[in-house]
Amino acid sequence: MDGVKLIVGDKCMGMLETVGEVFPDAKYQRCTVHFYRNVFSVVPKSKVKIVAKMLKAIHAQESTKASRFDYI
C-alpha cells in the first residue's frame, strides 16, 4: 500500500507500535466510537446523557480552540 495518510484504530498497543514502522508518513487517529465507549465505561450511569451531549458538542466544533471549555 502506498500513500496511506491516516490510520484509524482503537488504540491497541500493537497497532500503535506498528503503524509508525509500516506507514511512517501516516497519522494515527483514535476511533471516536472506541473513545466514547471508554469514556462511558467510567462515567456514572446518571451522568451518561449529559456527558454524551458535551462530547457531541465538542466534536461538532470546527476547531480545537472552539471546542475548549474555558469555564471549567
MMTF fields as JSON, N, C-alpha, C and O atoms, coordinates in Angstrom:
{
  "mmtfVersion": "1.0.0",
  "mmtfProducer": "UNKNOWN",
  "numBonds": 287,
  "numAtoms": 288,
  "numGroups": 72,
  "numChains": 1,
  "numModels": 1,
  "chainsPerModel": [1],
  "groupsPerChain": [72],
  "chainIdList": ["A"],
  "bondAtomList": [4, 2, 8, 6, 12, 10, 16, 14, 20, 18, 24, 22, 28, 26, 32, 30, 36, 34, 40, 38, 44, 42, 48, 46, 52, 50, 56, 54, 60, 58, 64, 62, 68, 66, 72, 70, 76, 74, 80, 78, 84, 82, 88, 86, 92, 90, 96, 94, 100, 98, 104, 102, 108, 106, 112, 110, 116, 114, 120, 118, 124, 122, 128, 126, 132, 130, 136, 134, 140, 138, 144, 142, 148, 146, 152, 150, 156, 154, 160, 158, 164, 162, 168, 166, 172, 170, 176, 174, 180, 178, 184, 182, 188, 186, 192, 190, 196, 194, 200, 198, 204, 202, 208, 206, 212, 210, 216, 214, 220, 218, 224, 222, 228, 226, 232, 230, 236, 234, 240, 238, 244, 242, 248, 246, 252, 250, 256, 254, 260, 258, 264, 262, 268, 266, 272, 270, 276, 274, 280, 278, 284, 282],
  "bondOrderList": [1, 1, 1, 1, 1, 1, 1, 1, 1, 1, 1, 1, 1, 1, 1, 1, 1, 1, 1, 1, 1, 1, 1, 1, 1, 1, 1, 1, 1, 1, 1, 1, 1, 1, 1, 1, 1, 1, 1, 1, 1, 1, 1, 1, 1, 1, 1, 1, 1, 1, 1, 1, 1, 1, 1, 1, 1, 1, 1, 1, 1, 1, 1, 1, 1, 1, 1, 1, 1, 1, 1],
  "groupList": [{"groupName": "MET", "atomNameList": ["N", "CA", "C", "O"], "elementList": ["N", "C", "C", "O"], "formalChargeList": [0, 0, 0, 0], "bondAtomList": [1, 0, 2, 1, 3, 2], "bondOrderList": [1, 1, 2], "singleLetterCode": "M", "chemCompType": "L-PEPTIDE LINKING"}, {"groupName": "ASP", "atomNameList": ["N", "CA", "C", "O"], "elementList": ["N", "C", "C", "O"], "formalChargeList": [0, 0, 0, 0], "bondAtomList": [1, 0, 2, 1, 3, 2], "bondOrderList": [1, 1, 2], "singleLetterCode": "D", "chemCompType": "L-PEPTIDE LINKING"}, {"groupName": "GLY", "atomNameList": ["N", "CA", "C", "O"], "elementList": ["N", "C", "C", "O"], "formalChargeList": [0, 0, 0, 0], "bondAtomList": [1, 0, 2, 1, 3, 2], "bondOrderList": [1, 1, 2], "singleLetterCode": "G", "chemCompType": "PEPTIDE LINKING"}, {"groupName": "VAL", "atomNameList": ["N", "CA", "C", "O"], "elementList": ["N", "C", "C", "O"], "formalChargeList": [0, 0, 0, 0], "bondAtomList": [1, 0, 2, 1, 3, 2], "bondOrderList": [1, 1, 2], "singleLetterCode": "V", "chemCompType": "L-PEPTIDE LINKING"}, {"groupName": "LYS", "atomNameList": ["N", "CA", "C", "O"], "elementList": ["N", "C", "C", "O"], "formalChargeList": [0, 0, 0, 0], "bondAtomList": [1, 0, 2, 1, 3, 2], "bondOrderList": [1, 1, 2], "singleLetterCode": "K", "chemCompType": "L-PEPTIDE LINKING"}, {"groupName": "LEU", "atomNameList": ["N", "CA", "C", "O"], "elementList": ["N", "C", "C", "O"], "formalChargeList": [0, 0, 0, 0], "bondAtomList": [1, 0, 2, 1, 3, 2], "bondOrderList": [1, 1, 2], "singleLetterCode": "L", "chemCompType": "L-PEPTIDE LINKING"}, {"groupName": "ILE", "atomNameList": ["N", "CA", "C", "O"], "elementList": ["N", "C", "C", "O"], "formalChargeList": [0, 0, 0, 0], "bondAtomList": [1, 0, 2, 1, 3, 2], "bondOrderList": [1, 1, 2], "singleLetterCode": "I", "chemCompType": "L-PEPTIDE LINKING"}, {"groupName": "CYS", "atomNameList": ["N", "CA", "C", "O"], "elementList": ["N", "C", "C", "O"], "formalChargeList": [0, 0, 0, 0], "bondAtomList": [1, 0, 2, 1, 3, 2], "bondOrderList": [1, 1, 2], "singleLetterCode": "C", "chemCompType": "L-PEPTIDE LINKING"}, {"groupName": "GLU", "atomNameList": ["N", "CA", "C", "O"], "elementList": ["N", "C", "C", "O"], "formalChargeList": [0, 0, 0, 0], "bondAtomList": [1, 0, 2, 1, 3, 2], "bondOrderList": [1, 1, 2], "singleLetterCode": "E", "chemCompType": "L-PEPTIDE LINKING"}, {"groupName": "THR", "atomNameList": ["N", "CA", "C", "O"], "elementList": ["N", "C", "C", "O"], "formalChargeList": [0, 0, 0, 0], "bondAtomList": [1, 0, 2, 1, 3, 2], "bondOrderList": [1, 1, 2], "singleLetterCode": "T", "chemCompType": "L-PEPTIDE LINKING"}, {"groupName": "PHE", "atomNameList": ["N", "CA", "C", "O"], "elementList": ["N", "C", "C", "O"], "formalChargeList": [0, 0, 0, 0], "bondAtomList": [1, 0, 2, 1, 3, 2], "bondOrderList": [1, 1, 2], "singleLetterCode": "F", "chemCompType": "L-PEPTIDE LINKING"}, {"groupName": "PRO", "atomNameList": ["N", "CA", "C", "O"], "elementList": ["N", "C", "C", "O"], "formalChargeList": [0, 0, 0, 0], "bondAtomList": [1, 0, 2, 1, 3, 2], "bondOrderList": [1, 1, 2], "singleLetterCode": "P", "chemCompType": "L-PEPTIDE LINKING"}, {"groupName": "ALA", "atomNameList": ["N", "CA", "C", "O"], "elementList": ["N", "C", "C", "O"], "formalChargeList": [0, 0, 0, 0], "bondAtomList": [1, 0, 2, 1, 3, 2], "bondOrderList": [1, 1, 2], "singleLetterCode": "A", "chemCompType": "L-PEPTIDE LINKING"}, {"groupName": "TYR", "atomNameList": ["N", "CA", "C", "O"], "elementList": ["N", "C", "C", "O"], "formalChargeList": [0, 0, 0, 0], "bondAtomList": [1, 0, 2, 1, 3, 2], "bondOrderList": [1, 1, 2], "singleLetterCode": "Y", "chemCompType": "L-PEPTIDE LINKING"}, {"groupName": "GLN", "atomNameList": ["N", "CA", "C", "O"], "elementList": ["N", "C", "C", "O"], "formalChargeList": [0, 0, 0, 0], "bondAtomList": [1, 0, 2, 1, 3, 2], "bondOrderList": [1, 1, 2], "singleLetterCode": "Q", "chemCompType": "L-PEPTIDE LINKING"}, {"groupName": "ARG", "atomNameList": ["N", "CA", "C", "O"], "elementList": ["N", "C", "C", "O"], "formalChargeList": [0, 0, 0, 0], "bondAtomList": [1, 0, 2, 1, 3, 2], "bondOrderList": [1, 1, 2], "singleLetterCode": "R", "chemCompType": "L-PEPTIDE LINKING"}, {"groupName": "HIS", "atomNameList": ["N", "CA", "C", "O"], "elementList": ["N", "C", "C", "O"], "formalChargeList": [0, 0, 0, 0], "bondAtomList": [1, 0, 2, 1, 3, 2], "bondOrderList": [1, 1, 2], "singleLetterCode": "H", "chemCompType": "L-PEPTIDE LINKING"}, {"groupName": "ASN", "atomNameList": ["N", "CA", "C", "O"], "elementList": ["N", "C", "C", "O"], "formalChargeList": [0, 0, 0, 0], "bondAtomList": [1, 0, 2, 1, 3, 2], "bondOrderList": [1, 1, 2], "singleLetterCode": "N", "chemCompType": "L-PEPTIDE LINKING"}, {"groupName": "SER", "atomNameList": ["N", "CA", "C", "O"], "elementList": ["N", "C", "C", "O"], "formalChargeList": [0, 0, 0, 0], "bondAtomList": [1, 0, 2, 1, 3, 2], "bondOrderList": [1, 1, 2], "singleLetterCode": "S", "chemCompType": "L-PEPTIDE LINKING"}],
  "groupTypeList": [0, 1, 2, 3, 4, 5, 6, 3, 2, 1, 4, 7, 0, 2, 0, 5, 8, 9, 3, 2, 8, 3, 10, 11, 1, 12, 4, 13, 14, 15, 7, 9, 3, 16, 10, 13, 15, 17, 3, 10, 18, 3, 3, 11, 4, 18, 4, 3, 4, 6, 3, 12, 4, 0, 5, 4, 12, 6, 16, 12, 14, 8, 18, 9, 4, 12, 18, 15, 10, 1, 13, 6],
  "groupIdList": [1, 2, 3, 4, 5, 6, 7, 8, 9, 10, 11, 12, 13, 14, 15, 16, 17, 18, 19, 20, 21, 22, 23, 24, 25, 26, 27, 28, 29, 30, 31, 32, 33, 34, 35, 36, 37, 38, 39, 40, 41, 42, 43, 44, 45, 46, 47, 48, 49, 50, 51, 52, 53, 54, 55, 56, 57, 58, 59, 60, 61, 62, 63, 64, 65, 66, 67, 68, 69, 70, 71, 72],
  "secStructList": [7, 7, 7, 7, 7, 3, 3, 3, 3, 7, 7, 7, 2, 2, 2, 2, 2, 2, 2, 2, 2, 2, 7, 6, 6, 7, 3, 3, 3, 3, 7, 2, 2, 2, 2, 2, 2, 2, 2, 2, 6, 6, 1, 7, 4, 4, 4, 2, 2, 2, 2, 2, 2, 2, 2, 2, 2, 2, 2, 2, 7, 1, 1, 2, 2, 2, 2, 7, 7, 6, 6, 7],
  "xCoordList": [0.833, 0.0, 0.877, 1.799, 0.587, 1.318, 0.358, -0.836, 0.884, 0.102, -0.863, -1.79, -0.677, -1.557, -1.272, -0.139, -2.318, -2.151, -2.762, -2.358, -3.732, -4.423, -4.778, -5.287, -4.498, -4.89, -5.824, -5.487, -6.989, -7.944, -8.04, -8.232, -7.904, -7.951, -8.435, -8.801, -8.429, -8.963, -7.896, -8.165, -6.729, -5.597, -4.987, -4.412, -5.124, -4.494, -2.979, -2.444, -2.284, -0.846, -0.059, 0.865, -0.399, 0.301, 0.144, 1.092, -1.046, -1.305, -0.541, 0.064, -0.572, 0.135, 1.627, 2.23, 2.213, 3.645, 3.971, 5.026, 3.085, 3.336, 3.073, 3.761, 2.096, 1.721, 2.935, 3.157, 3.713, 4.881, 5.943, 6.654, 6.053, 7.037, 6.583, 7.364, 5.321, 4.806, 4.409, 4.63, 3.823, 3.375, 3.954, 3.225, 5.23, 5.878, 5.31, 5.45, 4.681, 4.141, 2.678, 2.117, 2.066, 0.639, 0.43, 1.252, -0.657, -1.089, -1.995, -2.64, -2.043, -2.916, -4.02, -3.757, -5.246, -6.384, -7.169, -7.442, -7.522, -8.32, -9.736, -10.326, -10.277, -11.651, -12.598, -12.497, -13.501, -14.426, -15.334, -15.607, -15.794, -16.676, -15.955, -16.518, -14.727, -13.972, -13.668, -13.704, -13.371, -13.13, -14.373, -14.283, -15.534, -16.79, -17.04, -17.409, -16.844, -17.063, -16.175, -16.619, -14.918, -14.006, -14.452, -14.407, -14.88, -15.364, -16.585, -16.642, -17.561, -18.798, -18.595, -19.419, -17.515, -17.264, -16.873, -16.945, -16.46, -16.07, -16.993, -16.816, -17.97, -18.93, -20.094, -20.609, -20.511, -21.677, -22.902, -23.108, -23.695, -24.856, -25.773, -26.4, -25.858, -26.72, -26.193, -26.931, -24.938, -24.322, -24.074, -23.599, -24.386, -24.066, -24.708, -24.046, -25.979, -26.661, -26.004, -25.803, -25.667, -25.052, -23.638, -23.239, -22.889, -21.538, -21.627, -20.811, -22.607, -22.796, -23.103, -22.59, -23.928, -24.242, -22.995, -22.772, -22.183, -20.95, -19.983, -19.407, -19.801, -18.9, -19.386, -18.587, -20.683, -21.25, -20.997, -20.657, -21.161, -20.908, -19.431, -19.1, -18.558, -17.117, -16.748, -16.032, -17.23, -16.888, -17.524, -17.072, -18.549, -19.207, -18.473, -18.782, -17.517, -16.808, -15.877, -15.392, -15.642, -14.815, -13.324, -12.507, -12.958, -11.541, -11.307, -12.24, -10.052, -9.699, -10.008, -10.526, -9.687, -9.926, -11.41, -11.762, -12.263, -13.708, -14.245, -15.299, -13.541, -14.026, -13.647, -14.105, -12.823, -12.353, -13.421, -14.151, -13.501, -14.384, -13.519, -12.991, -13.378, -12.52, -13.095, -12.369, -14.379, -15.013, -14.94, -15.343, -14.437, -14.362, -13.082, -12.822],
  "yCoordList": [-1.175, 0.0, 1.237, 1.358, 2.138, 3.405, 4.558, 4.456, 5.646, 6.858, 6.846, 7.656, 5.951, 5.924, 7.161, 7.392, 7.954, 9.196, 9.147, 9.904, 8.264, 8.212, 6.779, 6.021, 6.426, 5.138, 5.437, 6.233, 4.807, 4.975, 3.661, 2.611, 3.715, 2.48, 2.676, 3.778, 1.576, 1.578, 1.778, 1.543, 2.194, 2.459, 1.169, 1.155, 0.111, -1.152, -0.936, -0.407, -1.337, -1.076, -1.67, -1.03, -2.862, -3.472, -2.65, -2.482, -2.145, -1.321, 0.0, 0.439, 0.621, 1.893, 1.745, 2.602, 0.67, 0.443, 0.156, 0.56, -0.531, -0.971, 0.108, 0.159, 0.966, 1.989, 2.819, 3.041, 3.273, 4.096, 3.371, 3.985, 2.078, 1.287, 0.998, 1.111, 0.626, 0.211, 1.403, 1.403, 2.413, 3.615, 4.855, 5.574, 5.121, 6.215, 7.61, 8.513, 7.796, 9.118, 9.284, 10.371, 8.219, 8.267, 8.822, 8.616, 9.511, 9.993, 8.929, 8.174, 8.87, 7.939, 8.73, 9.754, 8.257, 8.908, 7.871, 6.779, 8.211, 7.316, 7.241, 8.266, 6.052, 5.829, 6.49, 6.247, 7.311, 8.036, 7.081, 7.31, 6.035, 5.084, 4.43, 4.323, 3.999, 3.377, 4.389, 4.048, 5.62, 6.671, 6.875, 6.912, 7.007, 7.191, 6.011, 6.211, 4.802, 3.621, 3.647, 3.315, 4.043, 4.125, 5.195, 4.979, 6.338, 7.415, 6.934, 7.073, 6.368, 5.957, 4.814, 4.613, 4.069, 2.971, 3.483, 2.731, 4.746, 5.306, 6.42, 6.946, 6.781, 7.821, 7.163, 6.136, 7.749, 7.195, 7.178, 8.111, 6.138, 5.994, 7.214, 7.555, 7.864, 9.038, 10.243, 11.203, 10.204, 11.332, 11.063, 11.949, 9.863, 9.49, 10.436, 10.848, 10.792, 11.651, 13.02, 13.522, 13.632, 14.971, 14.903, 15.79, 13.869, 13.714, 13.47, 13.993, 12.682, 12.441, 13.742, 13.97, 14.594, 15.891, 16.765, 17.435, 16.754, 17.555, 17.048, 17.841, 15.725, 15.168, 15.47, 15.794, 15.366, 15.668, 17.135, 17.443, 18.029, 19.454, 19.709, 20.495, 19.044, 19.204, 18.735, 19.431, 17.571, 17.024, 17.793, 17.674, 18.57, 19.359, 20.664, 21.33, 21.036, 22.299, 22.236, 21.17, 23.388, 23.454, 23.577, 23.413, 23.86, 23.987, 23.513, 23.407, 23.234, 22.829, 23.948, 23.706, 25.175, 26.321, 26.456, 26.723, 26.276, 26.399, 25.286, 25.445, 24.169, 23.033, 23.085, 22.256, 24.036, 24.109, 24.665, 25.592, 24.079, 24.574, 25.421, 24.907, 26.695, 27.554, 27.858, 28.28, 27.648, 27.984, 26.851, 27.034, 25.694, 24.569, 24.663, 23.811],
  "zCoordList": [0.0, 0.0, 0.0, 0.806, -0.894, -0.942, -0.689, -0.967, -0.163, 0.006, 1.171, 1.2, 2.14, 3.301, 4.145, 4.566, 4.387, 5.133, 6.524, 7.406, 6.727, 8.013, 8.369, 7.543, 9.613, 10.169, 11.337, 12.213, 11.353, 12.45, 13.185, 12.573, 14.515, 15.276, 16.691, 17.099, 17.437, 18.794, 19.869, 21.047, 19.499, 20.381, 20.939, 22.027, 20.184, 20.53, 20.515, 19.541, 21.578, 21.681, 20.516, 20.013, 20.084, 18.958, 17.694, 16.928, 17.485, 16.306, 16.392, 15.414, 17.555, 17.726, 17.446, 16.8, 17.926, 17.73, 16.269, 15.78, 15.577, 14.209, 13.168, 12.148, 13.403, 12.42, 12.004, 10.814, 12.975, 12.668, 11.866, 11.071, 12.071, 11.338, 9.911, 8.967, 9.763, 8.459, 7.588, 6.377, 8.219, 7.49, 8.161, 8.844, 7.988, 8.718, 8.422, 9.246, 7.275, 6.932, 7.332, 7.197, 7.821, 8.163, 9.566, 10.46, 9.738, 11.051, 11.65, 10.923, 12.981, 13.669, 14.36, 14.992, 14.238, 14.884, 15.67, 15.173, 16.869, 17.71, 17.163, 16.82, 17.079, 16.642, 17.642, 18.845, 17.16, 18.019, 18.796, 19.974, 18.158, 18.833, 20.014, 21.104, 19.802, 20.892, 21.991, 23.173, 21.617, 22.607, 23.475, 24.702, 22.825, 23.562, 24.502, 25.659, 24.022, 24.863, 26.097, 27.196, 25.913, 27.056, 28.038, 29.249, 27.536, 28.411, 29.19, 30.411, 28.481, 29.139, 30.126, 31.018, 29.978, 30.918, 32.3, 33.271, 32.411, 33.709, 34.183, 35.282, 33.371, 33.745, 34.489, 34.046, 35.615, 36.311, 35.387, 34.611, 35.472, 34.591, 34.643, 33.64, 35.779, 35.909, 35.13, 34.91, 34.714, 34.012, 32.531, 31.82, 32.053, 30.674, 29.665, 28.712, 29.848, 28.872, 28.771, 27.665, 29.892, 29.861, 29.276, 28.522, 29.616, 29.056, 27.552, 26.793, 27.116, 25.68, 24.953, 23.857, 25.542, 24.926, 24.832, 23.824, 25.893, 25.871, 24.808, 24.063, 24.734, 23.728, 22.315, 21.436, 22.101, 20.785, 20.421, 19.279, 21.384, 21.141, 20.834, 19.947, 21.567, 21.341, 19.936, 19.216, 19.551, 18.236, 17.087, 15.949, 17.355, 16.31, 16.012, 15.023, 16.843, 16.652, 15.449, 15.07, 14.868, 13.661, 13.947, 13.04, 15.184, 15.514, 16.948, 17.743, 17.255, 18.612, 19.589, 20.678, 19.196, 20.064, 20.404, 21.553, 19.428, 19.642, 20.533, 21.149, 20.611, 21.388, 22.856, 23.643, 23.233, 24.614, 25.544, 25.193, 26.744, 27.787, 28.73, 29.715, 28.432, 29.247, 30.622, 31.522, 30.785, 32.052, 33.072, 34.22, 32.676, 33.614, 34.419, 35.268]
}
